[in-house]
Amino acid sequence: KCGLVLSWKRVQGASGKLQAFGFCEYKEPESTLRALRLLHDLQIGEKKLLVKVDAKTKAQLDEWKAKKKASNGNARPETVTNDDEEALDEETKRRDQMIKGAIEVLIREYSSELNAPSQESDSHPRKKKKEKKED
């Protein structure tokens, strides 16, 4: 829902068991930023999703945001969020709200699967991790 996914890789352990994290690459920087805003700390079943980017990707995203801000000038009103002080225009905020609503519908739709007992052999809770990478 956040954007076009170029690749999604879920890590497999030495035993062949799927791990509780994976790597996602989006086509557009805006999609990556949206995933960071909307999916990080999202409650899925009994766990919160951890979404982050590596240092190289963060630098690329910062560069993209700077170019976008320069090309927009002050033509569009922006507001500052408390999370990471990212300026969001009204259209981006409106789109985020629509996508967030669609994600919430999906979570409700699949709640029985998401809330099913974990099949992990160990009993300590783990966080899911998705890294967003841009090339």
Secondary structure by P-SEA (a helix, b strand, c coil): ccccccbbbbbbcccccccccbbbbbccaaaaaaaaacccccccccbbbbbbbcaaaaaaaaaaaaaaaaaacccbbbbbbccccccccaaaaaaaaaaaaaaaaaaaaacccccccccccccbbbbbbbbbbcc
